Amino acid sequence: MCQVTATKVPEYLPSVYLLFSQAIPMLRNTPARCRLLLRRHLPVIPIAHINFTNTRYNASQASAEALSGIPPPLAGIKIVDLTRVLAGPTATMLLADLGADVVKIEHVGRGDDTRSWNPPSAPLRPQLSSYESLTERAHSLPPESAYFLSSNRNKRSITVNFKDPTGLEIVYKLIEQADVLVENYIPGKLAKLGLGWEQCHKINPRLIYASITGYGQTGPYRQHAGYDVIVEGEAGLMHITGEPYPAKPVKVGVAATDVATGLYTHGAVMAALIGRQKTGKGCWIDCNLFETQVAGLANIASNYLIAGQEAQRFGTAHPSVVPYQVFSCKAPDGQEGDDFIMIGAGNDNQFNTLCTLVLPLPTLPSDPRFSTNALRVANRNELIYILETEFKKETKVHWLSKFRAATKAGKGVPHGPINNIKETFEHEQAIARKVTVEIEHPRAGPIKLVAPAVSYNGKKMPVRRHPPWLGEHSDEILNDLGYSTTQVEELRAKGVI
């Protein structure tokens, strides 16, 4: 077996070395075989930079390492973040979670739009006025909005007026050192300010430039601003969300198209970084809400493209499976309104279990109206009325206990409560998986955030930095660029930062 160590790592390949330094020791290969594998799959790595030594495979050591997480794969990657609101900040936050140094460039004075989207906001420390480690600028800022805090962890913040030539020069210096730039301006807007793809590519040919827009860089809608709720309607999602006609279409309860676009952008940047390791060149990534949402139609889109089948709204129900929807339950004492439970009996066996082990309706599976799924679909309204009438006799808690008993008996039926947000975070699985993380914020004290959703070898990437207060790292970043303390103060006095 072969152990790989690096004697000199090219600065543009940190993530690859982390990957292979972890993976190659697990392969039972000779040094010669390791050289062949690396030469075949990563021809850009100078083999002279790598040492190969024979070592024995230690199963107990590997078992211990399996739950120790991985080093941040994007450590050493620098990202200039020119995004605001949700789609862009989501993408850059996910990259920051993986270890990238994300510098969020914000508007002087107001910052990211979502900083003012409150209430709610995190309460300021009671002793903020005497909190010595904070600057006067931090004391004068409004409370941190919950919206901003949700999508800006692990970043640094600098305020720059890049409409001013001096401020533009600051951004250029950051771009010279950057691996990635992410922006979400209307196409052509940054080019007019000297920060378009062509201008930035000349400054740094290795730069990966990711643009997030409403409709893309080309086409008749390229100049239209992108808003999640508008694209939900325009790209089909709202048409299939909500109760059947004549009820009105409804939007998804969270900005799902924005979040999905952020996820697509995050993946595209990762792919471009791998591509650059092969070519040595940057590229221009074109992500947009419209195409993200069209792609997100998934099987609904395929139904139309393959069979010409137009979609309908079914609420929580399924067009081809019955019963597969939300049912109302009796409200607990003291609660106004019903509780709800989601059930998905996808086959005849599950329907039989639902009727015999959960509900006291043992004759229903043999009823000629409901004995097969096709018949249940044909007689949907009759069946749903019978089931809903029964579910309303008892509370959600009662029915969940009946479902759990059926599952323990080896006769499970897909089901789940409709939880509110409090119940979601109190869910035993949420607690077991540690879906939240508590961090210290210099202005707000201890705050809770949703933790990164992915674990690597049993551990999540750490939240290394609190979401920054506006301009928190301006001095630090400018000092790193070579500006003196005096120069920084002059820039601040002129309103450049």
C-alpha positions as CSV (number, residue, x, y, z in Angstrom):
1,M,0.0,0.0,0.0
2,C,1.2,3.5,-0.7
3,Q,1.3,6.6,1.5
4,V,1.4,10.0,-0.3
5,T,2.9,13.2,1.2
6,A,3.5,16.5,-0.5
7,T,6.9,18.2,-0.4
8,K,5.7,21.3,-2.2
9,V,2.1,21.9,-3.0
10,P,1.2,24.2,-5.9
11,E,-0.9,27.0,-4.4
12,Y,-3.7,26.5,-6.9
13,L,-4.2,22.9,-5.9
14,P,-5.0,22.8,-2.2
15,S,-8.3,20.9,-2.5
16,V,-6.9,18.3,-4.8
17,Y,-4.0,17.6,-2.4
18,L,-6.3,17.3,0.5
19,L,-8.5,14.9,-1.4
20,F,-5.6,12.7,-2.5
21,S,-3.6,12.8,0.7
22,Q,-6.7,11.4,2.4
23,A,-7.8,9.0,-0.3
24,I,-4.6,7.4,-1.6
25,P,-3.5,5.9,1.7
26,M,-6.7,3.9,1.6
27,L,-5.7,2.2,-1.7
28,R,-3.6,-0.9,-1.6
29,N,-1.2,0.2,-4.3
30,T,2.5,0.2,-4.9
31,P,4.4,3.5,-5.3
32,A,4.6,2.9,-9.0
33,R,0.9,2.2,-9.3
34,C,0.1,5.4,-7.3
35,R,2.3,7.5,-9.7
36,L,0.3,6.0,-12.6
37,L,-3.0,6.8,-11.0
38,L,-2.1,10.3,-10.3
39,R,-0.6,10.9,-13.8
40,R,-3.7,9.5,-15.4
41,H,-6.3,11.4,-13.4
42,L,-4.4,14.6,-12.4
43,P,-1.9,15.3,-15.1
44,V,-1.4,18.9,-14.0
45,I,0.2,17.9,-10.7
46,P,4.0,17.8,-11.0
47,I,4.9,14.3,-9.7
48,A,8.1,15.7,-8.3
49,H,6.1,17.4,-5.6
50,I,4.8,14.1,-4.2
51,N,6.7,11.5,-2.1
52,F,5.5,7.9,-2.2
53,T,6.4,5.5,0.7
54,N,5.2,2.0,1.4
55,T,3.1,1.7,4.6
56,R,0.8,-0.9,6.0
57,Y,-2.9,-0.4,6.1
58,N,-4.1,0.1,9.6
59,A,-7.8,-0.8,9.9
60,S,-8.2,0.5,13.4
61,Q,-6.6,3.9,12.5
62,A,-8.9,4.1,9.4
63,S,-11.9,3.4,11.6
64,A,-11.0,6.2,14.0
65,E,-10.3,8.6,11.1
66,A,-13.7,7.7,9.5
67,L,-15.5,9.8,12.1
68,S,-13.0,12.7,12.4
69,G,-14.3,14.8,9.5
70,I,-12.2,16.1,6.7
71,P,-10.0,19.2,6.3
72,P,-11.9,22.1,4.7
73,P,-11.5,21.3,1.0
74,L,-11.6,24.9,-0.2
75,A,-9.0,26.2,2.3
76,G,-6.8,28.7,0.4
77,I,-9.5,29.6,-2.1
78,K,-10.4,33.3,-2.2
79,I,-13.8,34.5,-3.2
80,V,-15.0,38.0,-3.9
81,D,-18.7,38.2,-3.1
82,L,-20.7,40.9,-4.8
83,T,-24.1,39.3,-4.1
84,R,-27.1,40.4,-2.1
85,V,-30.3,39.0,-0.7
86,L,-30.6,35.2,-0.9
87,A,-29.6,33.2,-4.0
88,G,-26.0,34.6,-4.2
89,P,-25.4,34.8,-0.5
90,T,-26.5,31.1,-0.2
91,A,-24.0,30.1,-2.9
92,T,-21.1,32.0,-1.3
93,M,-22.1,30.8,2.2
94,L,-21.9,27.1,1.1
95,L,-18.5,27.8,-0.4
96,A,-17.4,29.5,2.8
97,D,-18.6,26.5,4.8
98,L,-16.1,24.4,2.9
99,G,-13.2,26.7,3.9
100,A,-13.1,29.4,1.2
101,D,-12.2,32.9,2.3
102,V,-15.3,34.8,1.2
103,V,-15.0,38.6,1.2
104,K,-18.4,40.1,1.1
105,I,-18.3,43.6,-0.6
106,E,-21.2,45.7,0.7
107,H,-22.7,49.1,0.0
108,V,-21.3,51.8,2.2
109,G,-23.8,52.8,4.9
110,R,-26.6,50.2,4.3
111,G,-24.9,47.0,3.2
112,D,-26.8,44.0,1.9
113,D,-30.5,44.7,1.4
114,T,-31.5,42.0,3.9
115,R,-29.7,43.8,6.8
116,S,-32.8,46.1,7.0
117,W,-35.3,43.3,6.6
118,N,-36.6,43.2,10.1
119,P,-38.2,42.4,12.4
120,P,-37.2,39.9,13.6
121,S,-33.6,40.7,14.5
122,A,-31.1,39.5,17.0
123,P,-31.3,41.6,20.2
124,L,-28.2,43.6,20.9
125,R,-26.0,42.8,23.9
126,P,-27.4,44.7,27.0
127,Q,-23.8,45.9,27.7
128,L,-23.1,46.8,24.1
129,S,-22.3,50.4,25.0
130,S,-19.4,49.2,27.2
131,Y,-18.2,46.3,25.0
132,E,-14.7,47.5,24.5
133,S,-13.7,45.2,21.6
134,L,-16.2,46.8,19.3
135,T,-15.5,50.0,17.3
136,E,-17.7,53.0,17.4
137,R,-19.0,52.1,13.9
138,A,-20.3,48.8,15.3
139,H,-22.1,50.7,18.1
140,S,-24.0,52.9,15.6
141,L,-25.4,50.0,13.5
142,P,-29.0,48.7,13.8
143,P,-29.6,45.2,15.2
144,E,-28.6,42.2,13.0
145,S,-31.6,41.0,11.0
146,A,-32.5,37.3,11.2
147,Y,-32.8,37.2,7.4
148,F,-29.2,38.4,7.0
149,L,-27.9,36.1,9.7
150,S,-29.4,33.1,7.9
151,S,-27.2,33.2,4.8
152,N,-23.9,34.9,5.7
153,R,-22.0,32.8,8.1
154,N,-18.3,32.2,7.7
155,K,-17.7,35.4,5.6
156,R,-15.8,38.6,6.1
157,S,-17.4,42.0,5.3
158,I,-15.9,45.1,3.8
159,T,-17.9,48.2,2.6
160,V,-16.7,49.7,-0.6
161,N,-18.1,52.4,-2.9
162,F,-16.8,50.9,-6.2
163,K,-18.5,53.7,-8.2
164,D,-15.7,55.8,-6.9
165,P,-12.4,55.2,-8.8
166,T,-10.5,54.7,-5.6
167,G,-13.0,52.2,-4.4
168,L,-12.9,50.4,-7.8
169,E,-9.1,50.1,-7.4
170,I,-9.7,48.3,-4.1
171,V,-12.0,45.8,-5.7
172,Y,-9.5,45.3,-8.5
173,K,-6.8,44.4,-6.0
174,L,-9.1,41.8,-4.4
175,I,-9.8,40.4,-7.9
176,E,-6.1,40.1,-8.6
177,Q,-5.8,37.7,-5.7
178,A,-9.1,35.9,-6.0
179,D,-10.0,32.5,-7.4
180,V,-13.7,33.2,-7.7
181,L,-16.0,36.2,-8.1
182,V,-19.8,35.8,-7.6
183,E,-22.2,38.6,-8.5
184,N,-26.0,39.0,-9.0
185,Y,-26.4,42.2,-10.9
186,I,-28.6,42.7,-13.9
187,P,-26.6,41.7,-17.1
188,G,-24.4,44.6,-18.2
189,K,-24.6,46.6,-15.0
190,L,-21.2,45.7,-13.6
191,A,-19.6,46.0,-17.0
192,K,-20.6,49.7,-17.0
193,L,-18.8,50.0,-13.7
194,G,-15.6,48.3,-14.9
195,L,-16.4,44.9,-13.2
196,G,-17.8,42.8,-16.0
197,W,-16.5,39.4,-17.0
198,E,-14.2,40.7,-19.8
199,Q,-12.6,43.4,-17.5
200,C,-12.1,41.0,-14.6
201,H,-10.8,38.3,-16.9
202,K,-8.1,40.7,-18.1
203,I,-7.1,41.4,-14.5
204,N,-7.0,37.8,-13.6
205,P,-7.2,35.2,-16.4
206,R,-7.6,32.4,-13.8
207,L,-10.7,34.0,-12.2
208,I,-13.9,32.0,-12.1
209,Y,-16.7,34.6,-12.6
210,A,-20.1,33.4,-11.6
211,S,-23.2,35.5,-12.5
212,I,-26.6,35.0,-11.0
213,T,-29.5,36.7,-12.7
214,G,-33.2,36.3,-13.1
215,Y,-33.2,35.1,-16.7
216,G,-29.7,34.6,-17.9
217,Q,-27.2,36.6,-19.9
218,T,-29.0,36.2,-23.2
219,G,-32.5,36.2,-24.5
220,P,-35.4,38.8,-24.6
221,Y,-35.7,38.7,-20.8
222,R,-32.0,39.2,-20.0
223,Q,-32.6,42.7,-18.6
224,H,-35.5,41.7,-16.3
225,A,-34.8,41.7,-12.6
226,G,-35.1,38.3,-10.9
227,Y,-37.6,37.9,-8.0
228,D,-38.2,34.4,-6.6
229,V,-42.0,34.8,-6.4
230,I,-42.2,36.1,-10.0
231,V,-40.1,33.3,-11.4
232,E,-42.1,30.7,-9.4
233,G,-45.2,31.9,-11.3
234,E,-43.5,32.4,-14.7
235,A,-41.6,29.1,-14.7
236,G,-44.5,26.8,-13.7
237,L,-44.0,26.1,-10.0
238,M,-46.9,28.3,-8.8
239,H,-49.2,26.6,-11.4
240,I,-48.7,23.3,-9.6
241,T,-48.7,24.6,-6.0
242,G,-51.9,25.0,-4.1
243,E,-55.4,23.5,-4.0
244,P,-57.2,22.6,-7.3
245,Y,-58.8,25.1,-9.5
246,P,-60.8,27.3,-8.9
247,A,-58.6,28.0,-5.9
248,K,-55.8,30.5,-6.6
249,P,-52.2,29.3,-7.1
250,V,-49.9,29.9,-4.1
251,K,-46.2,30.4,-3.7
252,V,-43.9,28.0,-1.8
253,G,-43.5,29.1,1.8
254,V,-39.8,29.8,1.5
255,A,-37.9,31.3,-1.5
256,A,-37.2,27.9,-2.9
257,T,-36.1,29.1,-6.4
258,D,-33.6,31.4,-4.8
259,V,-32.2,28.6,-2.6
260,A,-32.1,26.2,-5.5
261,T,-30.2,28.7,-7.7
262,G,-27.7,29.2,-4.9
263,L,-27.2,25.4,-4.8
264,Y,-26.7,25.3,-8.5
265,T,-24.2,28.1,-8.4
266,H,-22.3,26.5,-5.6
267,G,-22.0,23.3,-7.6
268,A,-21.0,25.2,-10.7
269,V,-18.2,27.0,-8.9
270,M,-16.9,23.7,-7.6
271,A,-17.0,22.2,-11.1
272,A,-15.2,25.3,-12.5
273,L,-12.5,25.0,-9.9
274,I,-11.9,21.4,-10.9
275,G,-11.9,22.4,-14.5
276,R,-9.3,25.1,-13.9
277,Q,-7.0,22.6,-12.3
278,K,-7.0,20.9,-15.7
279,T,-6.8,24.0,-18.0
280,G,-5.3,26.6,-15.8
281,K,-8.0,29.0,-17.1
282,G,-11.0,30.7,-15.5
283,C,-14.5,30.7,-16.9
284,W,-17.8,32.6,-16.9
285,I,-20.6,30.8,-15.1
286,D,-24.2,31.9,-16.1
287,C,-26.8,30.8,-13.5
288,N,-30.3,32.2,-13.3
289,L,-33.5,31.7,-11.4
290,F,-35.7,30.9,-14.5
291,E,-33.7,28.0,-15.8
292,T,-33.1,26.7,-12.3
293,Q,-36.9,26.6,-11.7
294,V,-37.6,25.0,-15.1
295,A,-35.0,22.3,-14.3
296,G,-36.7,21.9,-10.9
297,L,-40.0,20.9,-12.4
298,A,-38.4,17.4,-12.7
299,N,-41.0,14.8,-13.6
300,I,-43.7,17.4,-14.1
301,A,-41.6,18.8,-17.0
302,S,-41.0,15.4,-18.3
303,N,-44.7,14.5,-18.3
304,Y,-45.3,17.5,-20.6
305,L,-42.2,17.0,-22.9
306,I,-42.8,13.3,-23.3
307,A,-46.6,12.9,-23.3
308,G,-47.9,16.5,-23.7
309,Q,-49.6,16.2,-20.3
310,E,-50.4,19.5,-18.7
311,A,-50.0,19.6,-15.0
312,Q,-52.7,20.5,-12.4
313,R,-52.8,21.6,-8.8
314,F,-53.6,18.8,-6.3
315,G,-52.8,20.6,-3.0
316,T,-50.9,18.0,-1.0
317,A,-52.5,15.1,-3.0
318,H,-50.9,13.0,-5.7
319,P,-52.5,12.7,-9.1
320,S,-51.8,9.0,-9.4
321,V,-51.8,7.6,-5.8
322,V,-54.6,7.6,-3.3
323,P,-54.6,8.1,-0.3
324,Y,-51.5,10.4,-0.6
325,Q,-52.2,13.7,1.1
326,V,-52.6,15.7,4.3
327,F,-55.5,14.8,6.6
328,S,-57.0,17.0,9.3
329,C,-57.0,15.6,12.9
330,K,-58.8,16.6,16.1
331,A,-57.2,19.6,17.7
332,P,-55.7,19.1,21.2
333,D,-57.6,20.7,24.1
334,G,-57.0,24.5,24.2
335,Q,-55.8,24.7,20.5
336,E,-57.7,26.6,17.9
337,G,-57.9,24.9,14.5
338,D,-57.0,21.4,13.4
339,D,-53.8,19.5,13.5
340,F,-52.6,17.8,10.4
341,I,-50.8,14.6,9.4
342,M,-49.4,13.6,6.0
343,I,-50.0,10.0,4.7
344,G,-48.7,8.3,1.6
345,A,-50.2,4.8,1.2
346,G,-48.4,4.0,-2.1
347,N,-49.6,0.4,-2.6
348,D,-52.4,-2.0,-1.7
349,N,-50.5,-3.5,1.2
350,Q,-49.9,-0.1,2.8
351,F,-53.5,0.8,2.2
352,N,-54.6,-2.4,4.0
353,T,-52.3,-1.6,6.9
354,L,-53.7,1.9,7.1
355,C,-57.2,0.6,7.3
356,T,-56.7,-2.4,9.6
357,L,-53.8,-1.5,12.0
358,V,-54.1,2.3,12.1
359,L,-57.8,3.1,11.4
360,P,-60.7,1.0,12.5
361,L,-61.9,0.4,8.9
362,P,-61.1,-3.2,8.2
363,T,-63.7,-3.7,5.5
364,L,-62.4,-0.8,3.4
365,P,-59.6,-2.7,1.5
366,S,-62.1,-5.2,0.2
367,D,-64.6,-2.6,-0.8
368,P,-65.0,-2.9,-4.6
369,R,-64.6,0.9,-4.9
370,F,-61.2,0.9,-3.2
371,S,-59.6,-2.5,-3.6
372,T,-56.9,-1.3,-6.1
373,N,-55.0,2.0,-6.5
374,A,-56.7,2.6,-9.8
375,L,-60.1,2.3,-8.2
376,R,-59.1,4.5,-5.3
377,V,-57.9,7.2,-7.8
378,A,-61.3,6.9,-9.7
379,N,-63.2,7.1,-6.4
380,R,-60.9,9.6,-4.7
381,N,-63.5,12.0,-3.3
382,E,-65.5,9.2,-1.6
383,L,-62.5,7.6,0.0
384,I,-61.0,10.9,1.2
385,Y,-64.2,11.8,2.9
386,I,-64.3,8.5,4.7
387,L,-60.7,8.7,5.9
388,E,-60.9,12.4,6.9
389,T,-64.0,11.7,8.9
390,E,-62.2,9.0,10.9
391,F,-59.0,11.0,11.3
392,K,-60.9,14.0,12.8
393,K,-62.1,11.8,15.7
394,E,-58.7,11.8,17.4
395,T,-55.6,14.0,17.7
396,K,-52.4,14.0,15.7
397,V,-50.5,12.5,18.7
398,H,-53.0,9.6,18.9
399,W,-52.7,8.7,15.2
400,L,-48.9,9.0,15.3
401,S,-48.8,6.4,18.1
402,K,-50.9,4.1,16.0
403,F,-48.6,4.5,13.0
404,R,-45.5,3.8,15.1
405,A,-47.2,0.7,16.5
406,A,-47.8,-0.5,13.0
407,T,-44.2,0.2,12.0
408,K,-42.9,-1.8,15.0
409,A,-45.1,-4.7,13.8
410,G,-43.3,-4.6,10.5
411,K,-46.3,-3.0,8.7
412,G,-45.2,0.6,8.1
413,V,-47.1,3.2,6.2
414,P,-45.3,6.4,5.1
415,H,-46.5,9.2,7.4
416,G,-45.4,12.3,9.2
417,P,-46.8,15.1,11.2
418,I,-47.2,18.6,9.8
419,N,-44.9,20.3,12.2
420,N,-44.7,24.0,12.9
421,I,-41.2,25.6,13.0
422,K,-40.9,25.1,16.8
423,E,-41.8,21.4,16.5
424,T,-39.3,21.1,13.6
425,F,-36.4,22.2,15.8
426,E,-37.7,20.1,18.7
427,H,-37.9,17.0,16.6
428,E,-35.8,14.2,18.1
429,Q,-34.1,13.6,14.7
430,A,-33.2,17.3,14.5
431,I,-31.7,17.2,18.0
432,A,-29.8,14.0,17.2
433,R,-28.4,15.3,14.0
434,K,-27.5,18.7,15.6
435,V,-29.3,20.8,12.9
436,T,-28.5,24.0,14.8
437,V,-25.3,25.5,16.0
438,E,-24.9,28.2,18.7
439,I,-22.2,30.8,18.1
440,E,-21.0,34.0,19.7
441,H,-21.8,37.2,17.8
442,P,-19.9,40.3,19.0
443,R,-23.0,42.6,18.8
444,A,-25.7,40.1,19.7
445,G,-24.1,37.6,22.0
446,P,-25.0,34.0,21.7
447,I,-27.1,33.3,18.6
448,K,-28.4,30.1,17.0
449,L,-28.1,29.4,13.3
450,V,-29.1,26.4,11.1
451,A,-25.9,24.3,10.8
452,P,-24.5,23.1,7.5
453,A,-26.6,20.2,6.2
454,V,-23.8,17.8,5.2
455,S,-21.5,15.7,7.3
456,Y,-18.1,14.4,6.1
457,N,-16.8,11.3,7.9
458,G,-19.2,11.9,10.7
459,K,-18.6,15.6,11.2
460,K,-20.0,18.8,9.8
461,M,-17.8,21.7,8.6
462,P,-17.4,24.1,11.5
463,V,-18.9,27.6,11.6
464,R,-15.6,29.4,11.9
465,R,-17.0,32.9,11.7
466,H,-20.2,34.6,12.8
467,P,-22.2,36.5,10.1
468,P,-20.3,39.7,10.0
469,W,-21.6,43.1,11.1
470,L,-21.5,45.7,8.3
471,G,-17.9,46.5,7.4
472,E,-16.5,44.4,10.3
473,H,-13.4,43.4,8.4
474,S,-12.8,46.5,6.3
475,D,-9.6,47.5,8.1
476,E,-8.3,43.9,8.2
477,I,-8.9,43.3,4.5
478,L,-7.4,46.6,3.4
479,N,-4.3,46.1,5.6
480,D,-3.8,42.7,3.9
481,L,-3.9,44.6,0.6
482,G,-1.1,46.9,1.7
483,Y,-3.1,49.9,2.8
484,S,-1.8,51.6,6.0
485,T,-4.0,52.5,8.9
486,T,-3.7,56.2,7.9
487,Q,-4.8,55.4,4.4
488,V,-7.7,53.4,5.6
489,E,-8.9,56.3,7.8
490,E,-8.6,58.6,4.8
491,L,-10.7,56.3,2.6
492,R,-13.3,56.2,5.4
493,A,-13.4,60.0,5.7
494,K,-14.0,60.3,1.9
495,G,-16.8,57.7,2.0
496,V,-14.9,55.3,-0.2
497,I,-15.3,52.6,2.5
